[in-house]
């Protein structure tokens, strides 16, 4: 599943799979700003999360 990004909120059921890093980042940022929740994003083929802040 190369190039697939999993975005998940740590405070509510918000979760999604996105086919582009840009789309995943936009959705993650929008959810964080709208709800003040902590959200993680992981490229599925990566063994560890990216260090992006």
N, C-alpha and C positions, 0 to 999 in steps of 0.2 A: 504494500500500500504506500508506495513512495509518493511524496508530495501531497499527503493527506494530513490535515491538521485537526487535532481534537482540542476543543475549547470546553472547559468545564468550570462552573461556579462552585465555590466552596461554601456558599450560604443558602443556595436555593437550587431548584431542579434545572436551571439553565445549562444546556449542553448542546454541542453541535459538532459535526464533521464538515470541514471545508476543503475544497480542492485547490485553494490558493492561500499563500501566507498573508497576502494583503487582505483578503476577505476575512480570514480568521482574526487578524489584528484589529480590523475595523469593528467586528462584532464584539470582540473582547473588550476593547476600549469603550465602546458604546454602553455595554452592560455595566462595566465598572463605574462609569460616570453617572449613569441613570440611577443606579441602585446603591452605589457605594459598597459594592461587594468585591471580594478578592476572587480573581479569575485566573486560571492557568491555561496555558496553551502548549501543546506538545506535538511536534512532527512525529507521526506514527512510526516511521522507520528509524527514528533516532532512539538510542538506548537511554539517553538522559535528557532532561529538560534543557532548553536553551537558557542562557544567562541573561536574556533580555529583561530589562526592567520597564 
